Amino acid sequence: MLKRKLFTVAALAGLGLSTATGFIPSTVHAASDKTMSSKKMDKKSDDQMNMGDNMKMEMNHDAQLPTDLKKAKHPKYKVGEKVTITADHMMGMKGAKATVAGVYDSPLYVVDFKDSKTNKEVKNHKYVVKSELKAEKGKKLCKGTKVTINADHMDGMKNAKGKIVKVCSGPAYAVNFTPTNGGQKYTNHKWLSQSELKKD
């Protein structure tokens, strides 16, 4: 008991000494570092969004079909054809019944970009097409190219700065569909790849 009391007194004295001298025990430093690290992680989380977050973003429900892209000559699914969507770019998309609204001759680009309104980083957005991207003069549209996005698929996308992270083969499909979760109908939703559709 005497040893325990002496140890407690010594510990309290040490704490008082650390306060008076400005010396902080290593255990306190460790706790502080952990808290700071947690705050940094939280900030990174706030500043960055992935495809799962894309599902929560406000998408354009009534888009216009492009006039500056060539129509695909021999697509697997023709305009007016009924299909089922197998992609999950957003909530209520996977398994939704759709009608092909347009098919265009363009590669499909997966991009990372910073939301022009919130400055949050959006990761792996699927997709944009060649007419919706502007690269620096002389640069080709390929993986790693920095671009300005000239598309309005969702809030904060138009004029956003980003980069291409993947290039997929076309054609590019625009479709009309109603989400499986009963949400508002999408007209001319852009874009889906051919492999993300199946015939009804």
GROMACS elastic network, one bead per residue, 0.5 to 0.9 nm:
[ bonds ]
;  ai    aj funct       b0    kb
    1     4     6  0.50961   500
    1     5     6  0.62625   500
    1     6     6  0.86203   500
    2     5     6  0.51955   500
    2     6     6  0.61741   500
    2     7     6  0.86308   500
    3     6     6  0.50658   500
    3     7     6  0.61239   500
    3     8     6  0.86602   500
    4     7     6  0.50583   500
    4     8     6  0.62221   500
    4     9     6  0.86595   500
    5     8     6  0.50846   500
    5     9     6  0.61630   500
    5    10     6  0.85216   500
    6     9     6  0.51420   500
    6    10     6  0.60995   500
    6    11     6  0.85867   500
    7    10     6  0.50484   500
    7    11     6  0.60994   500
    7    12     6  0.86365   500
    8    11     6  0.50742   500
    8    12     6  0.62007   500
    8    13     6  0.85123   500
    9    12     6  0.51799   500
    9    13     6  0.60704   500
    9    14     6  0.85300   500
   10    13     6  0.50121   500
   10    14     6  0.60701   500
   10    15     6  0.86428   500
   11    14     6  0.50104   500
   11    15     6  0.62659   500
   11    16     6  0.86911   500
   12    15     6  0.50645   500
   12    16     6  0.62520   500
   12    17     6  0.85863   500
   13    16     6  0.50778   500
   13    17     6  0.61246   500
   13    18     6  0.86218   500
   14    18     6  0.61469   500
   14    19     6  0.86598   500
   15    18     6  0.51086   500
   15    19     6  0.63202   500
   15    20     6  0.86905   500
   15    24     6  0.86692   500
   15    25     6  0.85904   500
   16    19     6  0.51654   500
   16    20     6  0.62086   500
   16    21     6  0.86195   500
   17    20     6  0.50907   500
   17    21     6  0.59611   500
   17    22     6  0.81641   500
   17    23     6  0.78659   500
   18    21     6  0.52971   500
   18    22     6  0.55942   500
   18    24     6  0.57193   500
   18    25     6  0.73855   500
   19    22     6  0.54031   500
   19    23     6  0.68076   500
   19    24     6  0.74596   500
   20    23     6  0.79362   500
   21    24     6  0.86679   500
   24    27     6  0.82117   500
   24    28     6  0.64027   500
   24    29     6  0.68848   500
   25    28     6  0.54858   500
   25    29     6  0.66362   500
   25    30     6  0.88866   500
   26    30     6  0.61232   500
   26    31     6  0.86741   500
   27    30     6  0.50392   500
   27    31     6  0.63179   500
   27    32     6  0.86560   500
   28    31     6  0.51342   500
   28    32     6  0.61573   500
   28    33     6  0.85602   500
   29    32     6  0.50443   500
   29    33     6  0.60330   500
   29    34     6  0.85200   500
   30    33     6  0.50879   500
   30    34     6  0.61349   500
   30    35     6  0.86656   500
   31    34     6  0.50926   500
   31    35     6  0.62900   500
   31    36     6  0.87351   500
   32    35     6  0.51285   500
   32    36     6  0.62503   500
   32    37     6  0.85746   500
   33    36     6  0.51021   500
   33    37     6  0.60444   500
   33    38     6  0.85436   500
   34    37     6  0.50474   500
   34    38     6  0.61469   500
   34    39     6  0.86786   500
   35    38     6  0.50750   500
   35    39     6  0.62883   500
   35    40     6  0.87312   500
   36    39     6  0.50673   500
   36    40     6  0.62517   500
   36    41     6  0.86763   500
   37    40     6  0.50943   500
   37    41     6  0.62646   500
   37    42     6  0.86593   500
   38    41     6  0.50989   500
   38    42     6  0.62024   500
   38    43     6  0.86774   500
   39    42     6  0.50023   500
   39    43     6  0.61778   500
   39    44     6  0.86061   500
   40    43     6  0.50710   500
   40    44     6  0.61649   500
   40    45     6  0.85456   500
   41    44     6  0.50374   500
   41    45     6  0.61282   500
   41    46     6  0.86349   500
   42    46     6  0.62333   500
   42    47     6  0.86865   500
   43    47     6  0.61189   500
   43    48     6  0.85546   500
   44    47     6  0.50882   500
   44    48     6  0.60090   500
   45    48     6  0.53876   500
   45    49     6  0.73190   500
   46    49     6  0.76571   500
   46   120     6  0.73942   500
   47   118     6  0.88371   500
   47   119     6  0.74153   500
   47   121     6  0.60068   500
   47   122     6  0.88789   500
   48   114     6  0.86741   500
   48   120     6  0.54531   500
   48   122     6  0.61912   500
   48   123     6  0.75427   500
   49    52     6  0.75881   500
   49    53     6  0.54475   500
   49    54     6  0.72127   500
   49   120     6  0.68436   500
   49   121     6  0.55849   500
   49   123     6  0.58882   500
   50    53     6  0.53178   500
   50    54     6  0.64517   500
   50   112     6  0.88975   500
   50   121     6  0.79847   500
   50   122     6  0.55568   500
   50   124     6  0.65066   500
   50   125     6  0.79127   500
   51    55     6  0.67007   500
   51    89     6  0.70824   500
   51    90     6  0.81807   500
   51   122     6  0.73574   500
   51   123     6  0.60323   500
   51   124     6  0.59431   500
   51   125     6  0.62436   500
   51   126     6  0.83200   500
   52    55     6  0.54629   500
   52    56     6  0.74379   500
   52    89     6  0.80556   500
   52    90     6  0.76702   500
   52    91     6  0.89412   500
   53    56     6  0.53267   500
   53    57     6  0.67750   500
   53    90     6  0.87875   500
   53   122     6  0.79054   500
   53   123     6  0.88086   500
   54    57     6  0.51712   500
   54    58     6  0.84318   500
   54    59     6  0.88992   500
   54    89     6  0.74819   500
   54    90     6  0.66861   500
   54   122     6  0.72421   500
   54   123     6  0.83006   500
   54   124     6  0.89976   500
   54   125     6  0.73110   500
   55    58     6  0.82469   500
   55    59     6  0.86350   500
   55    88     6  0.84969   500
   55    89     6  0.64693   500
   55    91     6  0.54313   500
   56    59     6  0.86594   500
   56    90     6  0.73585   500
   56    91     6  0.75182   500
   57    90     6  0.86427   500
   57   154     6  0.69267   500
   57   155     6  0.73765   500
   58    61     6  0.88329   500
   58   153     6  0.87802   500
   58   154     6  0.56569   500
   58   155     6  0.60240   500
   59   152     6  0.85613   500
   59   153     6  0.58851   500
   59   155     6  0.67836   500
   59   186     6  0.89192   500
   60    63     6  0.61616   500
   60   152     6  0.71941   500
   60   153     6  0.53365   500
   60   154     6  0.54750   500
   60   155     6  0.78011   500
   60   186     6  0.76383   500
   60   187     6  0.86442   500
   60   189     6  0.76817   500
   61   153     6  0.86648   500
   61   184     6  0.74434   500
   61   185     6  0.67039   500
   61   187     6  0.59404   500
   61   188     6  0.80458   500
   61   189     6  0.71903   500
   62   185     6  0.84498   500
   62   186     6  0.60806   500
   62   188     6  0.66147   500
   62   189     6  0.75590   500
   63   152     6  0.84103   500
   63   153     6  0.77045   500
   63   186     6  0.81022   500
   63   187     6  0.61207   500
   63   188     6  0.53632   500
   63   189     6  0.64530   500
   63   190     6  0.79454   500
   64   187     6  0.82199   500
   64   188     6  0.63892   500
   64   189     6  0.86862   500
   65   101     6  0.82312   500
   65   102     6  0.72222   500
   65   174     6  0.77270   500
   65   188     6  0.63764   500
   65   189     6  0.88681   500
   65   190     6  0.86308   500
   66    69     6  0.62333   500
   66   102     6  0.89389   500
   66   104     6  0.88917   500
   66   131     6  0.86960   500
   67    70     6  0.80997   500
   68   131     6  0.70188   500
   69   104     6  0.63161   500
   69   105     6  0.68474   500
   69   106     6  0.75811   500
   69   130     6  0.86393   500
   69   131     6  0.70719   500
   70    73     6  0.86542   500
   70   103     6  0.87602   500
   70   104     6  0.57501   500
   70   105     6  0.55367   500
   70   106     6  0.80005   500
   71   102     6  0.77086   500
   71   103     6  0.58534   500
   71   105     6  0.56600   500
   71   106     6  0.89542   500
   71   171     6  0.88720   500
   72    75     6  0.59870   500
   72   102     6  0.88119   500
   72   103     6  0.56137   500
   72   106     6  0.83374   500
   72   170     6  0.89692   500
   72   171     6  0.65306   500
   72   172     6  0.84058   500
   73   103     6  0.87086   500
   73   104     6  0.83973   500
   73   105     6  0.79290   500
   74    77     6  0.84929   500
   74    78     6  0.81115   500
   75    78     6  0.60855   500
   75   103     6  0.71135   500
   75   104     6  0.86708   500
   75   171     6  0.71482   500
   75   194     6  0.83573   500
   76   194     6  0.74203   500
   77    80     6  0.85471   500
   77    81     6  0.62759   500
   77    82     6  0.84133   500
   77    83     6  0.80794   500
   77   100     6  0.72953   500
   77   103     6  0.81978   500
   77   173     6  0.88940   500
   77   194     6  0.78843   500
   77   197     6  0.85347   500
   77   198     6  0.86625   500
   77   199     6  0.78245   500
   78    81     6  0.55667   500
   78    82     6  0.89709   500
   78   100     6  0.66916   500
   78   101     6  0.85162   500
   78   102     6  0.78692   500
   78   103     6  0.72843   500
   79    82     6  0.88312   500
   79    99     6  0.76027   500
   79   101     6  0.53657   500
   79   102     6  0.55930   500
   79   103     6  0.69323   500
   79   175     6  0.89292   500
   80    99     6  0.57330   500
   80   100     6  0.52041   500
   80   101     6  0.62817   500
   80   102     6  0.83862   500
   81    98     6  0.84106   500
   81    99     6  0.56381   500
   81   100     6  0.55352   500
   81   101     6  0.84400   500
   81   199     6  0.81875   500
   81   200     6  0.89585   500
   82    97     6  0.72978   500
   82    98     6  0.58415   500
   82   100     6  0.66175   500
   82   198     6  0.88828   500
   82   199     6  0.66492   500
   82   200     6  0.61443   500
   83    96     6  0.85851   500
   83    97     6  0.60106   500
   83    98     6  0.52553   500
   83    99     6  0.60524   500
   83   100     6  0.72739   500
   83   197     6  0.62081   500
   83   198     6  0.54778   500
   83   200     6  0.50413   500
   84    94     6  0.81797   500
   84    95     6  0.59179   500
   84    96     6  0.57188   500
   84    98     6  0.57940   500
   84    99     6  0.84200   500
   84   196     6  0.85201   500
   84   197     6  0.57061   500
   84   198     6  0.53050   500
   84   199     6  0.62873   500
   84   200     6  0.60345   500
   85    88     6  0.82268   500
   85    93     6  0.66923   500
   85    94     6  0.55952   500
   85    95     6  0.53063   500
   85    96     6  0.54764   500
   85    97     6  0.64924   500
   85    98     6  0.68537   500
   85   177     6  0.89413   500
   85   192     6  0.85980   500
   85   196     6  0.59986   500
   85   198     6  0.66339   500
   86    93     6  0.77411   500
   86    94     6  0.50202   500
   86    95     6  0.56775   500
   86    96     6  0.78601   500
   86   195     6  0.82737   500
   86   196     6  0.50513   500
   86   197     6  0.57602   500
   86   198     6  0.72432   500
   87    90     6  0.83783   500
   87    93     6  0.67046   500
   87    94     6  0.52107   500
   87    95     6  0.78934   500
   87   192     6  0.78960   500
   87   193     6  0.89567   500
   87   195     6  0.88240   500
   87   196     6  0.52911   500
   87   197     6  0.76394   500
   88    91     6  0.68409   500
   88    92     6  0.76922   500
   88    93     6  0.55000   500
   88    95     6  0.85804   500
   89    93     6  0.68498   500
   89    94     6  0.79806   500
   89   125     6  0.81697   500
   89   126     6  0.68936   500
   90    93     6  0.57328   500
   90    94     6  0.80118   500
   91    94     6  0.76383   500
   91   179     6  0.75252   500
   91   180     6  0.83238   500
   91   181     6  0.76324   500
   92    95     6  0.78156   500
   92    96     6  0.69872   500
   92   178     6  0.81122   500
   92   181     6  0.50527   500
   92   182     6  0.76807   500
   92   183     6  0.75846   500
   93    96     6  0.54082   500
   93    97     6  0.87831   500
   93   177     6  0.82761   500
   93   178     6  0.80790   500
   93   179     6  0.54286   500
   93   180     6  0.65079   500
   93   181     6  0.84725   500
   94    97     6  0.89761   500
   94   179     6  0.82199   500
   94   180     6  0.75896   500
   95   179     6  0.85995   500
   95   180     6  0.70144   500
   96   177     6  0.67335   500
   96   178     6  0.67090   500
   96   179     6  0.58369   500
   96   180     6  0.54292   500
   97   176     6  0.86977   500
   97   177     6  0.61316   500
   97   178     6  0.71843   500
   97   179     6  0.82319   500
   97   180     6  0.82543   500
   97   200     6  0.81413   500
   98   175     6  0.62230   500
   98   176     6  0.54771   500
   98   178     6  0.73669   500
   99   174     6  0.87988   500
   99   175     6  0.55627   500
   99   176     6  0.52481   500
   99   177     6  0.66160   500
  100   103     6  0.75720   500
  100   173     6  0.70182   500
  100   174     6  0.62615   500
  100   176     6  0.65108   500
  100   177     6  0.89871   500
  100   188     6  0.84073   500
  101   173     6  0.75381   500
  101   174     6  0.53812   500
  101   176     6  0.62696   500
  101   187     6  0.81771   500
  101   188     6  0.59682   500
  101   189     6  0.84624   500
  102   172     6  0.81936   500
  102   173     6  0.58178   500
  102   174     6  0.50199   500
  102   175     6  0.68437   500
  102   188     6  0.76021   500
  103   171     6  0.64161   500
  103   172     6  0.56425   500
  103   174     6  0.63924   500
  103   175     6  0.89110   500
  104   170     6  0.77691   500
  104   171     6  0.54790   500
  104   172     6  0.51428   500
  104   173     6  0.65651   500
  104   174     6  0.84520   500
  105   170     6  0.63894   500
  105   171     6  0.50520   500
  105   172     6  0.65687   500
  106   129     6  0.61185   500
  106   130     6  0.63673   500
  106   131     6  0.85223   500
  106   169     6  0.77338   500
  106   170     6  0.53126   500
  106   171     6  0.55790   500
  106   172     6  0.60239   500
  107   128     6  0.86512   500
  107   129     6  0.62197   500
  107   130     6  0.68553   500
  107   167     6  0.67503   500
  107   168     6  0.57970   500
  107   171     6  0.64486   500
  107   172     6  0.69079   500
  108   126     6  0.79280   500
  108   127     6  0.58198   500
  108   128     6  0.59078   500
  108   129     6  0.52189   500
  108   130     6  0.75408   500
  108   166     6  0.84541   500
  108   167     6  0.59161   500
  108   169     6  0.61487   500
  108   170     6  0.58956   500
  108   171     6  0.76725   500
  108   172     6  0.64542   500
  108   191     6  0.79856   500
  108   192     6  0.82979   500
  108   193     6  0.73456   500
  109   125     6  0.84876   500
  109   126     6  0.69676   500
  109   127     6  0.53614   500
  109   128     6  0.52276   500
  109   129     6  0.60144   500
  109   130     6  0.76905   500
  109   141     6  0.87192   500
  109   142     6  0.85580   500
  109   143     6  0.87017   500
  109   164     6  0.65162   500
  109   165     6  0.76192   500
  109   166     6  0.59270   500
  109   168     6  0.61751   500
  109   169     6  0.87944   500
  110   123     6  0.88352   500
  110   124     6  0.56197   500
  110   125     6  0.54681   500
  110   126     6  0.50368   500
  110   127     6  0.52243   500
  110   128     6  0.67824   500
  110   143     6  0.89649   500
  110   163     6  0.86789   500
  110   164     6  0.59816   500
  110   165     6  0.56760   500
  110   166     6  0.50334   500
  110   167     6  0.63220   500
  110   168     6  0.77869   500
  111   122     6  0.83453   500
  111   123     6  0.69200   500
  111   124     6  0.52932   500
  111   125     6  0.52572   500
  111   126     6  0.70406   500
  111   127     6  0.72520   500
  111   128     6  0.76524   500
  111   162     6  0.66609   500
  111   163     6  0.56083   500
  111   165     6  0.53664   500
  111   166     6  0.70704   500
  112   121     6  0.71221   500
  112   122     6  0.55851   500
  112   124     6  0.53460   500
  112   125     6  0.63104   500
  112   161     6  0.85940   500
  112   162     6  0.53754   500
  112   163     6  0.55343   500
  112   164     6  0.65778   500
  112   165     6  0.67574   500
  113   116     6  0.86842   500
  113   119     6  0.89951   500
  113   120     6  0.83045   500
  113   121     6  0.56638   500
  113   122     6  0.53233   500
  113   123     6  0.67755   500
  113   124     6  0.85115   500
  113   125     6  0.81954   500
  113   147     6  0.88643   500
  113   148     6  0.87798   500
  113   149     6  0.83401   500
  113   157     6  0.79609   500
  113   160     6  0.63732   500
  113   161     6  0.56000   500
  113   163     6  0.64830   500
  113   164     6  0.88417   500
  114   117     6  0.85832   500
  114   118     6  0.79764   500
  114   119     6  0.52422   500
  114   120     6  0.53694   500
  114   122     6  0.59746   500
  114   123     6  0.87825   500
  114   156     6  0.82368   500
  114   157     6  0.79670   500
  114   160     6  0.59851   500
  114   161     6  0.59833   500
  114   162     6  0.63400   500
  115   118     6  0.54992   500
  115   120     6  0.52865   500
  115   121     6  0.61621   500
  115   122     6  0.68214   500
  115   155     6  0.79594   500
  115   157     6  0.58160   500
  115   158     6  0.85634   500
  115   160     6  0.60243   500
  115   161     6  0.80552   500
  116   119     6  0.56033   500
  116   120     6  0.81043   500
  116   155     6  0.84579   500
  116   157     6  0.62485   500
  116   158     6  0.72464   500
  116   159     6  0.68984   500
  116   160     6  0.50376   500
  116   161     6  0.77389   500
  117   120     6  0.82189   500
  117   155     6  0.77985   500
  117   156     6  0.50207   500
  117   157     6  0.82994   500
  117   160     6  0.87689   500
  118   121     6  0.87363   500
  118   156     6  0.72754   500
  119   156     6  0.85372   500
  121   162     6  0.89453   500
  122   125     6  0.68752   500
  124   127     6  0.84956   500
  124   164     6  0.88739   500
  124   165     6  0.72029   500
  124   166     6  0.84689   500
  125   128     6  0.80970   500
  126   191     6  0.72211   500
  126   192     6  0.78941   500
  127   172     6  0.89143   500
  127   190     6  0.74293   500
  127   191     6  0.55874   500
  127   192     6  0.71810   500
  127   193     6  0.86753   500
  128   131     6  0.83200   500
  128   132     6  0.62127   500
  128   133     6  0.74600   500
  128   149     6  0.82718   500
  128   151     6  0.75023   500
  128   153     6  0.87497   500
  128   172     6  0.89612   500
  128   190     6  0.77773   500
  128   191     6  0.68117   500
  129   132     6  0.54880   500
  129   133     6  0.69522   500
  129   172     6  0.74869   500
  129   191     6  0.80846   500
  130   133     6  0.55060   500
  130   134     6  0.81240   500
  130   141     6  0.76253   500
  131   134     6  0.78000   500
  131   150     6  0.79351   500
  131   151     6  0.88398   500
  132   148     6  0.84502   500
  132   149     6  0.58729   500
  132   151     6  0.53827   500
  133   141     6  0.80804   500
  133   147     6  0.61773   500
  133   148     6  0.58759   500
  133   150     6  0.57709   500
  133   151     6  0.78496   500
  134   137     6  0.86882   500
  134   141     6  0.83704   500
  134   146     6  0.86267   500
  134   147     6  0.53667   500
  134   148     6  0.51308   500
  134   149     6  0.64722   500
  134   150     6  0.72875   500
  135   138     6  0.78496   500
  135   139     6  0.59083   500
  135   140     6  0.70591   500
  135   141     6  0.68066   500
  135   145     6  0.70258   500
  135   146     6  0.62167   500
  135   148     6  0.64862   500
  135   149     6  0.89528   500
  136   139     6  0.55449   500
  136   140     6  0.84651   500
  136   145     6  0.84887   500
  136   146     6  0.73335   500
  136   147     6  0.69369   500
  136   148     6  0.85910   500
  137   140     6  0.86899   500
  139   142     6  0.85309   500
  139   145     6  0.72191   500
  139   146     6  0.87182   500
  140   145     6  0.71555   500
  141   144     6  0.85200   500
  141   145     6  0.61552   500
  141   146     6  0.85996   500
  141   147     6  0.83102   500
  141   164     6  0.75734   500
  141   167     6  0.85915   500
  142   145     6  0.57107   500
  142   164     6  0.65658   500
  142   165     6  0.81938   500
  142   166     6  0.75951   500
  142   167     6  0.66711   500
  143   146     6  0.89145   500
  143   163     6  0.78141   500
  143   164     6  0.50445   500
  143   165     6  0.51131   500
  143   166     6  0.53797   500
  143   167     6  0.64864   500
  144   163     6  0.59540   500
  144   164     6  0.52397   500
  144   165     6  0.58395   500
  144   166     6  0.81036   500
  145   162     6  0.85665   500
  145   163     6  0.54518   500
  145   164     6  0.55410   500
  145   165     6  0.81332   500
  146   161     6  0.75296   500
  146   162     6  0.57649   500
  146   164     6  0.66081   500
  147   160     6  0.84658   500
  147   161     6  0.60075   500
  147   162     6  0.53165   500
  147   163     6  0.53507   500
  147   164     6  0.72984   500
  148   158     6  0.83422   500
  148   159     6  0.57667   500
  148   160     6  0.57390   500
  148   162     6  0.61670   500
  148   163     6  0.80529   500
  149   152     6  0.86136   500
  149   157     6  0.68376   500
  149   158     6  0.58421   500
  149   159     6  0.51758   500
  149   160     6  0.54100   500
  149   161     6  0.64198   500
  149   162     6  0.71494   500
  150   157     6  0.77105   500
  150   158     6  0.51375   500
  150   159     6  0.54785   500
  150   160     6  0.76907   500
  151   154     6  0.82284   500
  151   157     6  0.64131   500
  151   158     6  0.50332   500
  151   159     6  0.75559   500
  151   160     6  0.89057   500
  152   155     6  0.68514   500
  152   156     6  0.77981   500
  152   157     6  0.56797   500
  152   158     6  0.50996   500
  152   159     6  0.87942   500
  153   156     6  0.89863   500
  153   157     6  0.68887   500
  153   158     6  0.80880   500
  153   189     6  0.80378   500
  153   190     6  0.70606   500
  154   157     6  0.57891   500
  154   158     6  0.80814   500
  155   158     6  0.76524   500
  156   159     6  0.80958   500
  156   160     6  0.70162   500
  157   160     6  0.53183   500
  157   161     6  0.86700   500
  158   161     6  0.89506   500
  164   167     6  0.74438   500
  168   193     6  0.81916   500
  169   172     6  0.84450   500
  169   193     6  0.78207   500
  169   194     6  0.88641   500
  170   173     6  0.84223   500
  170   193     6  0.64507   500
  170   194     6  0.72572   500
  171   192     6  0.87115   500
  171   193     6  0.65908   500
  171   194     6  0.66678   500
  172   190     6  0.81118   500
  172   191     6  0.61064   500
  172   192     6  0.59789   500
  172   193     6  0.55492   500
  172   194     6  0.72034   500
  173   188     6  0.89775   500
  173   189     6  0.84665   500
  173   190     6  0.68237   500
  173   191     6  0.55242   500
  173   192     6  0.50195   500
  173   193     6  0.61050   500
  173   194     6  0.70287   500
  174   187     6  0.85116   500
  174   188     6  0.51817   500
  174   189     6  0.52120   500
  174   191     6  0.53860   500
  174   192     6  0.65616   500
  175   186     6  0.79190   500
  175   187     6  0.67780   500
  175   188     6  0.50312   500
  175   189     6  0.51712   500
  175   190     6  0.69809   500
  175   191     6  0.77886   500
  175   192     6  0.79455   500
  176   185     6  0.74206   500
  176   186     6  0.55044   500
  176   188     6  0.53196   500
  176   189     6  0.61370   500
  177   185     6  0.58049   500
  177   186     6  0.53834   500
  177   187     6  0.68380   500
  177   188     6  0.85072   500
  177   189     6  0.78972   500
  178   181     6  0.84499   500
  178   182     6  0.69605   500
  178   183     6  0.67004   500
  178   184     6  0.63848   500
  178   186     6  0.61150   500
  178   187     6  0.88198   500
  179   182     6  0.55334   500
  179   183     6  0.54262   500
  179   184     6  0.70525   500
  179   185     6  0.67334   500
  179   186     6  0.79982   500
  180   183     6  0.73932   500
  182   185     6  0.84930   500
  186   189     6  0.58409   500
  188   191     6  0.86852   500
  189   192     6  0.83828   500
  192   195     6  0.82443   500
  192   196     6  0.63131   500
  192   197     6  0.77033   500
  193   196     6  0.53603   500
  193   197     6  0.72212   500
  194   197     6  0.56228   500
  194   198     6  0.81665   500
  195   198     6  0.75195   500
